[in-house]
Amino acid sequence: ESFVLSDFLAVDEEKFLALADEHVLDLHRSGFLGWIYAHLTSLGNANQLFVHYLAKKAGEETKH
């Protein structure tokens, strides 16, 4: 099953981790670094919610 989220933008964690130290420091000083980590945490939580939803849905379908 797939989900479609229109106009959703996400930080690419691999690219983020590859940033130069100076760029990360600039993000920190400008107040964005905390928001980026909150966003990445949120993405992880969303993935867990989707997995939980699909598992619950599959369990309900086997009961019918």
N, C-alpha and C positions, 0 to 999 in steps of 0.2 A: 504494500500500500504506500502511496506517496502523498505528500502534503505540498501544497503550493503556497508560498508566501510571496506576494507581489511587493516590489519596491523595498525589499529588505536588504540592508547592507550589513556586512559583518567584517570584523577585523580578521585578517588572515594571521593566525598565531605564528606560523612558521616565518612569515615575512616580518612580523613584529619582533620576533626573537632575533632575527638577523640584522636588525637596525644597529647602526653604529652607536657607541656609548654616548656620543655628543648629542645625537638626535633624541635618545631616550631621556637624557638630562634636560633637553629643551622641552620635551613633553611634560616632564615632571614640574619644571619651573613654571610652565604655562597652565598647570592645573589639569592636564588631560590624562596623565598616567593613571591616576586612580580610577577615572571613568573607563579607561581601556580595560583595566583588570576586572572591574565590575561587569563590564560587557562580556568579557571572556568567560567569567564565572556563570553569568546568566545563560550563555550559549550552552555550557555544559549541563546546566539544570534543565534547559529546554529539551536537550537530547534525552535526558533521563525521563522526562515527562512523556515524550513521544514513545519511548521504549515501553514504559509502564502502560500507556494507553493501548498500544498494539497488543501487548501481552494480555491485558484484561479483555480486550475485544475478542482475541483469539479464544480465550477461555469461555466467553459467553457464547460464541458461535458453535463450540463443540458440545454445549449443553442442549442446543436446539435440535 
